[in-house]
């Protein structure tokens, strides 16, 4: 789709000129310039194929690679692919693992302290 310069400027500035997904720096001058450094396209967060609109609230800057790889995924769904996996909320081994380890250490030390039988 053809966008006017005012719309392109607004979309580009939404993320200070970074891809919404991979956070690669984009070049305002390289809009739709496939193969050029910082090339980008206007992405529909909710794809047109899924009922998305051309309203400014649905438009985001994306590098060409991300925009094309995203396909018909929703913006937030695709963005999650770039986030680090969540860590478990537990910090270190649980109570059962700690007790089992302590019990094994006790058995080992007890075995070492037993006199040898001939």
N, C-alpha and C positions, 0 to 999 in steps of 0.2 A: 504494500500500500504506500502511496505517496503521502508524506507528512510535510506540513509547512515548517519553516524554520523556527517559528515561535513554539510550536509543539515539540519539535526535536530538542530545542534548548531546555524547555521545561522538563521533559523526560530525562535528559542527560543530567541535569542538575539535581534530580531527585536523590541520587546516590553520590553526588559530587564527582560524577564521571567514572564510577566503578561499576563493573558488572554486578548485578543484583545477586548473582548466584556464586560465582567463583572469586569475586572481588578483584578481578584483573582490571588494571587501569585501562580505560577506553580513551580514544581520541575523538573529540567532537567532530573533527573534520573528516574522519574515516567512517561516517555512517554508511552502512550498506556497501562497504568497499572490501569485499571478500578477498582475503589474502594479505591485506595491509595491516600493519601493526596497529593494535587498538581498535580494529574494526568492530562495529556493533550494529545491533538492530533493535527496533522497538519490540518488546515482548508483551504479550497479553497475559497477565497473571492468571486470569481465567480465560482459557483459549476460546476463540470465536467458535470453534467446533463444539464447545460445551456450553454455549450460550453467553460467552463473554461479550463485552462491548468495547467500543473505542473511546469510552469515557476516560479522562486523564487519570482517574483513580485506579484504572485497570492497566495502565501502561507503565512499563519499567524498562530501563536500559539493560541490555544483556549482550555479552560478546556473541558473535555469530555461532561459535561452537556450542555454547550453553543453550542459546535460543533454539537451535535446530535439534540438539539432543533432547531437550525438554519435550518436544512434540506436543501432545495433548495433555500432559500432566499439568496439574494446578501448580502455580508458583510456589506456595509454601511446601507442597509435597516434593517438588524438585529441589528446593533449597535444603531440605533435610538431608539429602544425599551428600552435602558438603560439610555437614556438622559431624564432629567427633562423636563416636558412640558413647552413650551415657555409661558412667561408671556405676557399679553397684553402690548402694548407699551404706553398706557395711564397711567398716574400716578394719581390714585384716581378717584373720580367721575368727570364726564364730566360737561360741562357748564350747560346743561339742568337740570341735577340732582341737581346741586348746586342752580340754580335759583328756581326750584320747591321747594326745601327744605326751602329756604329763604322766599318764598311766603307763605308756610304753617306756618312757624314760625310767620310771620307778621299777618296772619289771627288769629292765636291762641292768640297772645298778644293783638290784637285789640278786640277780643271777651272778654278777661279777663278785659279789661279796660272799657267796656261798663257798664253803670249803670244798675242795675237790675230793671226790670219793674214789678210792683205789680199788 
